[in-house]
Amino acid sequence: MLIRSADLERDRETLIQVLLQFLTEGSSTQRYDWLYLQNPDGRAKACVAEDGGEVVGAAAAFPRRISIHGRESSGCVLGDFCMAPRLRSVGPAIKLQRACLEAVEPGWAAIAYDFPSTSLMAVYKRLGFQAYASLVRLAKPLRADRFFHQHIRNRAVANAMSVLGNLVLRLRDLP
């Protein structure tokens, strides 16, 4: 298996397809362009894993402005880590994530962080990293339209329920 830095333009379509196949149904040209090429904090760094000339994995680092003790600094969030199912073992994953971390040059980011899954945490432990804290993601629904349109076939009923659902969500926010 060969691990190499990705050329964000040349490997664009390949990366989109690898992410779509092995990671997220949300992989698209719009997502890729915004996250990798037009990120407000700078261009991403990415690595790919190849096996027999086929791209079978990817990992990326996305620049982020962060505040450390009130001082703005450069950081990056690690993400879009994926590997073909036949290669999902610790060895190939370690090689890919190590290459991604090495692609983050000194000065590009003062700190790197991730929101790893349990299986990726095993990779980080083998690389000598440990979790310093845990994070619970909370989400607040702002609109009910999508929910009702996905679950109710009759468009008129879905629209009416959406209006009612959106009203309930707004009323919950009143003091």
Rosetta constraint file for C-alpha pairs under 8 A:
AtomPair CA 1 CA 49 HARMONIC 6.74 0.50
AtomPair CA 1 CA 50 HARMONIC 5.70 0.50
AtomPair CA 1 CA 51 HARMONIC 4.82 0.50
AtomPair CA 1 CA 52 HARMONIC 7.39 0.50
AtomPair CA 1 CA 92 HARMONIC 7.80 0.50
AtomPair CA 2 CA 49 HARMONIC 5.72 0.50
AtomPair CA 2 CA 50 HARMONIC 5.07 0.50
AtomPair CA 2 CA 51 HARMONIC 6.44 0.50
AtomPair CA 3 CA 47 HARMONIC 6.87 0.50
AtomPair CA 3 CA 48 HARMONIC 5.75 0.50
AtomPair CA 3 CA 49 HARMONIC 4.50 0.50
AtomPair CA 3 CA 50 HARMONIC 6.26 0.50
AtomPair CA 3 CA 95 HARMONIC 7.36 0.50
AtomPair CA 3 CA 96 HARMONIC 6.31 0.50
AtomPair CA 3 CA 99 HARMONIC 7.11 0.50
AtomPair CA 4 CA 47 HARMONIC 5.55 0.50
AtomPair CA 4 CA 48 HARMONIC 5.62 0.50
AtomPair CA 4 CA 49 HARMONIC 6.64 0.50
AtomPair CA 4 CA 99 HARMONIC 7.58 0.50
AtomPair CA 5 CA 45 HARMONIC 7.82 0.50
AtomPair CA 5 CA 46 HARMONIC 5.98 0.50
AtomPair CA 5 CA 47 HARMONIC 4.26 0.50
AtomPair CA 5 CA 48 HARMONIC 6.31 0.50
AtomPair CA 5 CA 99 HARMONIC 7.88 0.50
AtomPair CA 5 CA 100 HARMONIC 7.84 0.50
AtomPair CA 5 CA 103 HARMONIC 7.30 0.50
AtomPair CA 6 CA 11 HARMONIC 6.28 0.50
AtomPair CA 6 CA 45 HARMONIC 7.60 0.50
AtomPair CA 6 CA 46 HARMONIC 5.31 0.50
AtomPair CA 6 CA 47 HARMONIC 4.90 0.50
AtomPair CA 6 CA 48 HARMONIC 5.94 0.50
AtomPair CA 7 CA 11 HARMONIC 5.47 0.50
AtomPair CA 7 CA 12 HARMONIC 7.71 0.50
AtomPair CA 7 CA 46 HARMONIC 7.89 0.50
AtomPair CA 8 CA 12 HARMONIC 5.57 0.50
AtomPair CA 8 CA 36 HARMONIC 7.32 0.50
AtomPair CA 8 CA 37 HARMONIC 7.42 0.50
AtomPair CA 8 CA 45 HARMONIC 8.00 0.50
AtomPair CA 8 CA 46 HARMONIC 7.50 0.50
AtomPair CA 11 CA 15 HARMONIC 5.92 0.50
AtomPair CA 12 CA 16 HARMONIC 6.23 0.50
AtomPair CA 12 CA 32 HARMONIC 7.77 0.50
AtomPair CA 13 CA 17 HARMONIC 6.21 0.50
AtomPair CA 13 CA 29 HARMONIC 7.97 0.50
AtomPair CA 14 CA 18 HARMONIC 6.13 0.50
AtomPair CA 14 CA 55 HARMONIC 7.45 0.50
AtomPair CA 15 CA 19 HARMONIC 6.04 0.50
AtomPair CA 15 CA 58 HARMONIC 7.26 0.50
AtomPair CA 16 CA 20 HARMONIC 6.05 0.50
AtomPair CA 16 CA 27 HARMONIC 5.95 0.50
AtomPair CA 16 CA 28 HARMONIC 6.25 0.50
AtomPair CA 16 CA 29 HARMONIC 6.92 0.50
AtomPair CA 16 CA 32 HARMONIC 6.85 0.50
AtomPair CA 17 CA 21 HARMONIC 5.97 0.50
AtomPair CA 17 CA 27 HARMONIC 7.62 0.50
AtomPair CA 18 CA 22 HARMONIC 5.90 0.50
AtomPair CA 18 CA 23 HARMONIC 7.63 0.50
AtomPair CA 18 CA 55 HARMONIC 7.23 0.50
AtomPair CA 18 CA 56 HARMONIC 6.98 0.50
AtomPair CA 18 CA 57 HARMONIC 6.80 0.50
AtomPair CA 18 CA 58 HARMONIC 7.37 0.50
AtomPair CA 19 CA 23 HARMONIC 4.93 0.50
AtomPair CA 19 CA 24 HARMONIC 5.99 0.50
AtomPair CA 19 CA 27 HARMONIC 6.02 0.50
AtomPair CA 19 CA 58 HARMONIC 7.54 0.50
AtomPair CA 19 CA 80 HARMONIC 7.12 0.50
AtomPair CA 19 CA 82 HARMONIC 6.97 0.50
AtomPair CA 20 CA 24 HARMONIC 5.18 0.50
AtomPair CA 20 CA 25 HARMONIC 5.35 0.50
AtomPair CA 20 CA 26 HARMONIC 7.00 0.50
AtomPair CA 20 CA 27 HARMONIC 5.02 0.50
AtomPair CA 20 CA 28 HARMONIC 7.69 0.50
AtomPair CA 21 CA 25 HARMONIC 7.67 0.50
AtomPair CA 22 CA 57 HARMONIC 7.95 0.50
AtomPair CA 22 CA 82 HARMONIC 5.90 0.50
AtomPair CA 22 CA 83 HARMONIC 6.38 0.50
AtomPair CA 22 CA 84 HARMONIC 6.17 0.50
AtomPair CA 22 CA 85 HARMONIC 7.79 0.50
AtomPair CA 23 CA 80 HARMONIC 7.25 0.50
AtomPair CA 23 CA 81 HARMONIC 7.67 0.50
AtomPair CA 23 CA 82 HARMONIC 5.79 0.50
AtomPair CA 26 CA 31 HARMONIC 7.70 0.50
AtomPair CA 27 CA 31 HARMONIC 6.31 0.50
AtomPair CA 27 CA 32 HARMONIC 7.11 0.50
AtomPair CA 28 CA 32 HARMONIC 6.11 0.50
AtomPair CA 29 CA 33 HARMONIC 5.95 0.50
AtomPair CA 30 CA 34 HARMONIC 6.17 0.50
AtomPair CA 31 CA 35 HARMONIC 5.91 0.50
AtomPair CA 32 CA 36 HARMONIC 5.47 0.50
AtomPair CA 32 CA 37 HARMONIC 7.21 0.50
AtomPair CA 33 CA 37 HARMONIC 4.99 0.50
AtomPair CA 33 CA 38 HARMONIC 5.92 0.50
AtomPair CA 34 CA 38 HARMONIC 4.66 0.50
AtomPair CA 34 CA 39 HARMONIC 5.48 0.50
AtomPair CA 35 CA 39 HARMONIC 5.12 0.50
AtomPair CA 35 CA 43 HARMONIC 7.91 0.50
AtomPair CA 35 CA 44 HARMONIC 7.30 0.50
AtomPair CA 35 CA 62 HARMONIC 7.37 0.50
AtomPair CA 36 CA 43 HARMONIC 5.57 0.50
AtomPair CA 36 CA 44 HARMONIC 4.79 0.50
AtomPair CA 36 CA 45 HARMONIC 7.73 0.50
AtomPair CA 36 CA 62 HARMONIC 7.20 0.50
AtomPair CA 37 CA 42 HARMONIC 7.52 0.50
AtomPair CA 37 CA 43 HARMONIC 5.06 0.50
AtomPair CA 37 CA 44 HARMONIC 6.71 0.50
AtomPair CA 38 CA 42 HARMONIC 6.96 0.50
AtomPair CA 38 CA 43 HARMONIC 6.52 0.50
AtomPair CA 39 CA 43 HARMONIC 5.93 0.50
AtomPair CA 39 CA 44 HARMONIC 7.55 0.50
AtomPair CA 39 CA 62 HARMONIC 7.91 0.50
AtomPair CA 39 CA 63 HARMONIC 7.73 0.50
AtomPair CA 41 CA 63 HARMONIC 5.57 0.50
AtomPair CA 41 CA 64 HARMONIC 5.60 0.50
AtomPair CA 41 CA 65 HARMONIC 6.60 0.50
AtomPair CA 42 CA 62 HARMONIC 7.88 0.50
AtomPair CA 42 CA 63 HARMONIC 5.96 0.50
AtomPair CA 43 CA 62 HARMONIC 7.17 0.50
AtomPair CA 43 CA 63 HARMONIC 7.04 0.50
AtomPair CA 44 CA 60 HARMONIC 6.81 0.50
AtomPair CA 44 CA 61 HARMONIC 5.68 0.50
AtomPair CA 44 CA 62 HARMONIC 4.68 0.50
AtomPair CA 44 CA 63 HARMONIC 6.31 0.50
AtomPair CA 45 CA 60 HARMONIC 5.59 0.50
AtomPair CA 45 CA 61 HARMONIC 5.20 0.50
AtomPair CA 45 CA 62 HARMONIC 6.68 0.50
AtomPair CA 45 CA 100 HARMONIC 7.55 0.50
AtomPair CA 45 CA 103 HARMONIC 6.66 0.50
AtomPair CA 45 CA 104 HARMONIC 7.06 0.50
AtomPair CA 46 CA 58 HARMONIC 7.13 0.50
AtomPair CA 46 CA 59 HARMONIC 5.67 0.50
AtomPair CA 46 CA 60 HARMONIC 4.12 0.50
AtomPair CA 46 CA 61 HARMONIC 6.30 0.50
AtomPair CA 46 CA 100 HARMONIC 6.36 0.50
AtomPair CA 46 CA 103 HARMONIC 7.56 0.50
AtomPair CA 47 CA 58 HARMONIC 5.67 0.50
AtomPair CA 47 CA 59 HARMONIC 5.42 0.50
AtomPair CA 47 CA 60 HARMONIC 6.34 0.50
AtomPair CA 47 CA 96 HARMONIC 7.11 0.50
AtomPair CA 47 CA 99 HARMONIC 6.81 0.50
AtomPair CA 47 CA 100 HARMONIC 5.63 0.50
AtomPair CA 47 CA 103 HARMONIC 7.83 0.50
AtomPair CA 48 CA 55 HARMONIC 6.55 0.50
AtomPair CA 48 CA 56 HARMONIC 7.47 0.50
AtomPair CA 48 CA 57 HARMONIC 5.53 0.50
AtomPair CA 48 CA 58 HARMONIC 4.38 0.50
AtomPair CA 48 CA 59 HARMONIC 6.56 0.50
AtomPair CA 48 CA 96 HARMONIC 7.22 0.50
AtomPair CA 49 CA 55 HARMONIC 5.69 0.50
AtomPair CA 49 CA 56 HARMONIC 5.57 0.50
AtomPair CA 49 CA 57 HARMONIC 4.77 0.50
AtomPair CA 49 CA 58 HARMONIC 6.12 0.50
AtomPair CA 49 CA 96 HARMONIC 6.47 0.50
AtomPair CA 50 CA 54 HARMONIC 5.20 0.50
AtomPair CA 50 CA 55 HARMONIC 4.31 0.50
AtomPair CA 50 CA 56 HARMONIC 5.51 0.50
AtomPair CA 50 CA 57 HARMONIC 7.07 0.50
AtomPair CA 51 CA 55 HARMONIC 6.47 0.50
AtomPair CA 51 CA 56 HARMONIC 6.45 0.50
AtomPair CA 56 CA 83 HARMONIC 5.82 0.50
AtomPair CA 56 CA 84 HARMONIC 5.19 0.50
AtomPair CA 57 CA 81 HARMONIC 7.43 0.50
AtomPair CA 57 CA 82 HARMONIC 5.29 0.50
AtomPair CA 57 CA 83 HARMONIC 4.10 0.50
AtomPair CA 57 CA 84 HARMONIC 6.08 0.50
AtomPair CA 57 CA 96 HARMONIC 7.80 0.50
AtomPair CA 58 CA 80 HARMONIC 6.81 0.50
AtomPair CA 58 CA 81 HARMONIC 5.51 0.50
AtomPair CA 58 CA 82 HARMONIC 5.43 0.50
AtomPair CA 58 CA 83 HARMONIC 6.65 0.50
AtomPair CA 58 CA 96 HARMONIC 7.35 0.50
AtomPair CA 59 CA 78 HARMONIC 7.62 0.50
AtomPair CA 59 CA 79 HARMONIC 6.32 0.50
AtomPair CA 59 CA 80 HARMONIC 5.36 0.50
AtomPair CA 59 CA 81 HARMONIC 4.18 0.50
AtomPair CA 59 CA 82 HARMONIC 6.57 0.50
AtomPair CA 59 CA 96 HARMONIC 6.89 0.50
AtomPair CA 59 CA 97 HARMONIC 6.54 0.50
AtomPair CA 59 CA 100 HARMONIC 6.17 0.50
AtomPair CA 60 CA 78 HARMONIC 5.82 0.50
AtomPair CA 60 CA 79 HARMONIC 5.37 0.50
AtomPair CA 60 CA 80 HARMONIC 5.78 0.50
AtomPair CA 60 CA 81 HARMONIC 6.70 0.50
AtomPair CA 60 CA 100 HARMONIC 6.32 0.50
AtomPair CA 61 CA 76 HARMONIC 5.92 0.50
AtomPair CA 61 CA 77 HARMONIC 5.64 0.50
AtomPair CA 61 CA 78 HARMONIC 4.43 0.50
AtomPair CA 61 CA 79 HARMONIC 6.12 0.50
AtomPair CA 61 CA 100 HARMONIC 7.13 0.50
AtomPair CA 61 CA 101 HARMONIC 7.88 0.50
AtomPair CA 61 CA 104 HARMONIC 7.45 0.50
AtomPair CA 62 CA 76 HARMONIC 5.11 0.50
AtomPair CA 62 CA 77 HARMONIC 5.28 0.50
AtomPair CA 62 CA 78 HARMONIC 6.33 0.50
AtomPair CA 62 CA 79 HARMONIC 7.42 0.50
AtomPair CA 63 CA 74 HARMONIC 7.19 0.50
AtomPair CA 63 CA 75 HARMONIC 5.78 0.50
AtomPair CA 63 CA 76 HARMONIC 4.16 0.50
AtomPair CA 63 CA 77 HARMONIC 6.55 0.50
AtomPair CA 63 CA 109 HARMONIC 7.18 0.50
AtomPair CA 64 CA 74 HARMONIC 6.23 0.50
AtomPair CA 64 CA 75 HARMONIC 5.05 0.50
AtomPair CA 64 CA 76 HARMONIC 4.99 0.50
AtomPair CA 64 CA 77 HARMONIC 6.87 0.50
AtomPair CA 65 CA 72 HARMONIC 6.77 0.50
AtomPair CA 65 CA 73 HARMONIC 5.93 0.50
AtomPair CA 65 CA 74 HARMONIC 4.97 0.50
AtomPair CA 65 CA 75 HARMONIC 5.81 0.50
AtomPair CA 65 CA 76 HARMONIC 7.80 0.50
AtomPair CA 66 CA 72 HARMONIC 5.66 0.50
AtomPair CA 66 CA 73 HARMONIC 5.34 0.50
AtomPair CA 66 CA 74 HARMONIC 5.98 0.50
AtomPair CA 66 CA 75 HARMONIC 6.00 0.50
AtomPair CA 67 CA 71 HARMONIC 5.22 0.50
AtomPair CA 67 CA 72 HARMONIC 4.39 0.50
AtomPair CA 67 CA 73 HARMONIC 5.87 0.50
AtomPair CA 68 CA 72 HARMONIC 6.37 0.50
AtomPair CA 68 CA 73 HARMONIC 6.84 0.50
AtomPair CA 73 CA 109 HARMONIC 7.94 0.50
AtomPair CA 73 CA 110 HARMONIC 6.83 0.50
AtomPair CA 74 CA 108 HARMONIC 6.89 0.50
AtomPair CA 74 CA 109 HARMONIC 4.83 0.50
AtomPair CA 74 CA 110 HARMONIC 5.51 0.50
AtomPair CA 74 CA 111 HARMONIC 7.12 0.50
AtomPair CA 75 CA 108 HARMONIC 7.59 0.50
AtomPair CA 75 CA 109 HARMONIC 4.34 0.50
AtomPair CA 75 CA 110 HARMONIC 5.35 0.50
AtomPair CA 75 CA 111 HARMONIC 4.76 0.50
AtomPair CA 75 CA 112 HARMONIC 5.64 0.50
AtomPair CA 75 CA 113 HARMONIC 7.93 0.50
AtomPair CA 76 CA 109 HARMONIC 5.99 0.50
AtomPair CA 76 CA 111 HARMONIC 6.49 0.50
AtomPair CA 76 CA 112 HARMONIC 4.82 0.50
AtomPair CA 76 CA 113 HARMONIC 6.47 0.50
AtomPair CA 77 CA 112 HARMONIC 5.66 0.50
AtomPair CA 77 CA 113 HARMONIC 4.95 0.50
AtomPair CA 77 CA 114 HARMONIC 5.47 0.50
AtomPair CA 78 CA 112 HARMONIC 6.85 0.50
AtomPair CA 78 CA 113 HARMONIC 6.08 0.50
AtomPair CA 78 CA 114 HARMONIC 5.05 0.50
AtomPair CA 78 CA 115 HARMONIC 7.93 0.50
AtomPair CA 79 CA 114 HARMONIC 6.83 0.50
AtomPair CA 81 CA 97 HARMONIC 7.84 0.50
AtomPair CA 83 CA 87 HARMONIC 6.39 0.50
AtomPair CA 83 CA 88 HARMONIC 6.01 0.50
AtomPair CA 83 CA 93 HARMONIC 7.35 0.50
AtomPair CA 84 CA 88 HARMONIC 6.44 0.50
AtomPair CA 87 CA 92 HARMONIC 6.62 0.50
AtomPair CA 88 CA 92 HARMONIC 7.19 0.50
AtomPair CA 88 CA 93 HARMONIC 6.89 0.50
AtomPair CA 89 CA 93 HARMONIC 6.39 0.50
AtomPair CA 90 CA 94 HARMONIC 5.90 0.50
AtomPair CA 90 CA 122 HARMONIC 7.74 0.50
AtomPair CA 90 CA 123 HARMONIC 6.19 0.50
AtomPair CA 91 CA 95 HARMONIC 6.44 0.50
AtomPair CA 92 CA 96 HARMONIC 6.25 0.50
AtomPair CA 93 CA 97 HARMONIC 6.10 0.50
AtomPair CA 93 CA 123 HARMONIC 6.73 0.50
AtomPair CA 94 CA 98 HARMONIC 5.84 0.50
AtomPair CA 94 CA 123 HARMONIC 5.74 0.50
AtomPair CA 94 CA 124 HARMONIC 7.82 0.50
AtomPair CA 94 CA 126 HARMONIC 7.48 0.50
AtomPair CA 94 CA 127 HARMONIC 7.03 0.50
AtomPair CA 95 CA 99 HARMONIC 6.21 0.50
AtomPair CA 96 CA 100 HARMONIC 6.30 0.50
AtomPair CA 97 CA 101 HARMONIC 6.20 0.50
AtomPair CA 97 CA 123 HARMONIC 7.97 0.50
AtomPair CA 98 CA 102 HARMONIC 6.16 0.50
AtomPair CA 98 CA 127 HARMONIC 7.45 0.50
AtomPair CA 99 CA 103 HARMONIC 6.17 0.50
AtomPair CA 100 CA 104 HARMONIC 6.92 0.50
AtomPair CA 104 CA 108 HARMONIC 6.41 0.50
AtomPair CA 104 CA 109 HARMONIC 6.92 0.50
AtomPair CA 105 CA 109 HARMONIC 7.37 0.50
AtomPair CA 106 CA 110 HARMONIC 7.53 0.50
AtomPair CA 115 CA 135 HARMONIC 7.77 0.50
AtomPair CA 116 CA 120 HARMONIC 5.51 0.50
AtomPair CA 116 CA 121 HARMONIC 5.72 0.50
AtomPair CA 117 CA 121 HARMONIC 6.09 0.50
AtomPair CA 118 CA 122 HARMONIC 6.70 0.50
AtomPair CA 119 CA 123 HARMONIC 7.03 0.50
AtomPair CA 120 CA 124 HARMONIC 6.46 0.50
AtomPair CA 121 CA 125 HARMONIC 6.16 0.50
AtomPair CA 122 CA 126 HARMONIC 6.37 0.50
AtomPair CA 123 CA 127 HARMONIC 6.34 0.50
AtomPair CA 124 CA 128 HARMONIC 6.32 0.50
AtomPair CA 124 CA 129 HARMONIC 5.18 0.50
AtomPair CA 124 CA 130 HARMONIC 6.85 0.50
AtomPair CA 125 CA 129 HARMONIC 5.06 0.50
AtomPair CA 125 CA 130 HARMONIC 5.86 0.50
AtomPair CA 141 CA 169 HARMONIC 7.63 0.50
AtomPair CA 142 CA 166 HARMONIC 7.52 0.50
AtomPair CA 142 CA 169 HARMONIC 6.69 0.50
AtomPair CA 142 CA 170 HARMONIC 7.98 0.50
AtomPair CA 143 CA 162 HARMONIC 7.91 0.50
AtomPair CA 143 CA 165 HARMONIC 7.50 0.50
AtomPair CA 143 CA 166 HARMONIC 5.39 0.50
AtomPair CA 143 CA 169 HARMONIC 7.14 0.50
AtomPair CA 144 CA 148 HARMONIC 6.47 0.50
AtomPair CA 144 CA 162 HARMONIC 5.46 0.50
AtomPair CA 144 CA 165 HARMONIC 5.52 0.50
AtomPair CA 144 CA 166 HARMONIC 5.55 0.50
AtomPair CA 144 CA 169 HARMONIC 7.99 0.50
AtomPair CA 145 CA 149 HARMONIC 6.14 0.50
AtomPair CA 145 CA 158 HARMONIC 7.75 0.50
AtomPair CA 145 CA 159 HARMONIC 7.36 0.50
AtomPair CA 145 CA 162 HARMONIC 4.80 0.50
AtomPair CA 145 CA 163 HARMONIC 7.79 0.50
AtomPair CA 145 CA 165 HARMONIC 7.83 0.50
AtomPair CA 145 CA 166 HARMONIC 7.57 0.50
AtomPair CA 146 CA 150 HARMONIC 6.05 0.50
AtomPair CA 147 CA 151 HARMONIC 6.35 0.50
AtomPair CA 148 CA 152 HARMONIC 5.67 0.50
AtomPair CA 148 CA 158 HARMONIC 5.28 0.50
AtomPair CA 148 CA 159 HARMONIC 7.69 0.50
AtomPair CA 148 CA 161 HARMONIC 6.67 0.50
AtomPair CA 148 CA 162 HARMONIC 6.13 0.50
AtomPair CA 149 CA 153 HARMONIC 6.94 0.50
AtomPair CA 149 CA 155 HARMONIC 7.12 0.50
AtomPair CA 149 CA 158 HARMONIC 5.40 0.50
AtomPair CA 149 CA 159 HARMONIC 7.53 0.50
AtomPair CA 152 CA 157 HARMONIC 7.23 0.50
AtomPair CA 152 CA 158 HARMONIC 5.58 0.50
AtomPair CA 153 CA 158 HARMONIC 7.23 0.50
AtomPair CA 154 CA 158 HARMONIC 6.13 0.50
AtomPair CA 155 CA 159 HARMONIC 6.04 0.50
AtomPair CA 156 CA 160 HARMONIC 6.25 0.50
AtomPair CA 157 CA 161 HARMONIC 6.08 0.50
AtomPair CA 158 CA 162 HARMONIC 6.00 0.50
AtomPair CA 159 CA 163 HARMONIC 6.34 0.50
AtomPair CA 160 CA 164 HARMONIC 6.39 0.50
AtomPair CA 161 CA 165 HARMONIC 5.88 0.50
AtomPair CA 162 CA 166 HARMONIC 5.90 0.50
AtomPair CA 163 CA 167 HARMONIC 6.22 0.50
AtomPair CA 164 CA 168 HARMONIC 6.34 0.50
AtomPair CA 165 CA 169 HARMONIC 6.28 0.50
AtomPair CA 166 CA 170 HARMONIC 6.24 0.50
AtomPair CA 167 CA 171 HARMONIC 6.12 0.50
AtomPair CA 168 CA 172 HARMONIC 6.25 0.50
AtomPair CA 169 CA 173 HARMONIC 6.96 0.50
AtomPair CA 170 CA 174 HARMONIC 7.03 0.50
